[in-house]
Amino acid sequence: MMVAMAMIPQRSGERMKTNRRDAVTLARLHRAGELTGVWVPDVVHEAVRDLVRARETAADDLRGKHQQLLSFLLRLGRIWRAAVIRRWAHRRWLTRQSFEHTRRIG
């Protein structure tokens, strides 16, 4: 049985930790039915969780870069004026944007 540390009931002021005392306390709590077991994910579940986290991170990054691009265009006064945003039309508008270099850097 796996038990989360946060789920183990403790009295206030009981901070001294010894293996023997912890073992006795855990055995007593287990016998009394006061411990709640937790589910430990297997390898397949962990792989799926990692994939979902990676996908969410990629989506957040994409959203942030999109916002940076639109903010950059807004600073230059280039605003998408269509009433409805259709992704294909907006992307075509983005690819047609061109910029002149007015000064040299460096």
C-alpha positions in Angstrom: 0.0 0.0 0.0 1.3 3.4 -1.0 0.3 6.4 1.2 1.0 10.0 0.4 2.9 11.8 3.1 0.4 14.6 3.2 -2.4 12.1 3.9 -0.8 10.8 7.1 -2.5 12.3 10.1 -0.1 13.9 12.6 -0.5 15.7 15.9 0.8 19.2 16.1 4.2 19.5 17.7 5.2 16.0 16.7 8.2 16.8 14.6 10.9 14.5 15.8 11.4 11.8 13.2 12.8 8.3 14.0 12.3 5.3 11.8 11.1 3.1 14.7 8.5 5.7 15.8 7.3 6.2 12.3 7.0 2.5 11.7 4.9 2.0 14.9 2.8 5.0 14.1 2.1 3.9 10.5 1.3 0.4 11.7 -1.2 1.7 14.2 -2.8 4.1 11.7 -3.1 1.3 9.1 -4.7 -1.1 11.6 -7.2 1.6 12.6 -8.0 2.2 8.9 -7.0 5.8 9.0 -4.6 5.7 6.0 -5.8 6.4 2.5 -3.9 4.6 -0.2 -2.9 6.4 -3.4 -2.7 5.0 -6.9 0.8 4.8 -8.5 0.7 5.2 -12.3 2.4 2.5 -14.4 4.9 3.1 -17.2 2.1 3.5 -19.9 0.2 6.1 -17.8 3.4 8.1 -17.1 4.2 8.1 -20.9 0.7 9.4 -21.7 1.0 12.1 -19.0 4.4 13.1 -20.3 3.0 13.4 -23.9 0.0 15.5 -22.7 2.3 17.8 -20.7 4.6 18.2 -23.8 1.6 19.0 -26.0 0.3 21.6 -23.5 3.7 23.2 -23.3 3.9 23.4 -27.1 0.4 24.9 -27.4 1.3 27.5 -24.7 4.5 28.4 -26.5 2.7 28.7 -29.8 0.0 30.9 -28.2 2.7 33.1 -26.7 4.6 33.5 -30.0 1.4 34.3 -31.8 0.7 37.0 -29.3 4.2 38.4 -29.7 3.8 38.5 -33.5 0.5 40.3 -33.3 1.8 42.8 -30.8 4.8 43.5 -33.1 2.4 44.1 -36.0 0.2 46.3 -33.9 3.2 48.5 -32.9 3.8 48.9 -36.6 0.2 49.8 -37.3 -0.6 46.6 -39.2 -4.0 45.4 -38.0 -6.0 42.4 -39.3 -9.3 44.1 -40.3 -11.5 41.2 -41.2 -14.7 40.8 -39.2 -14.3 37.1 -38.9 -10.9 35.5 -38.4 -10.5 32.6 -40.7 -7.1 30.9 -40.0 -6.2 30.4 -43.6 -7.0 34.0 -44.6 -5.2 35.4 -41.5 -2.1 33.2 -42.3 -2.1 34.3 -45.9 -2.3 38.0 -44.7 0.6 37.3 -42.3 2.8 35.8 -45.1 2.2 38.8 -47.3 3.6 41.2 -44.7 6.9 42.7 -45.8 9.2 45.1 -44.0 11.8 47.6 -45.2 15.0 47.9 -43.3 15.3 51.6 -42.4 18.5 51.4 -40.5 21.4 49.2 -40.0 22.1 47.5 -36.7 25.7 47.0 -35.6 
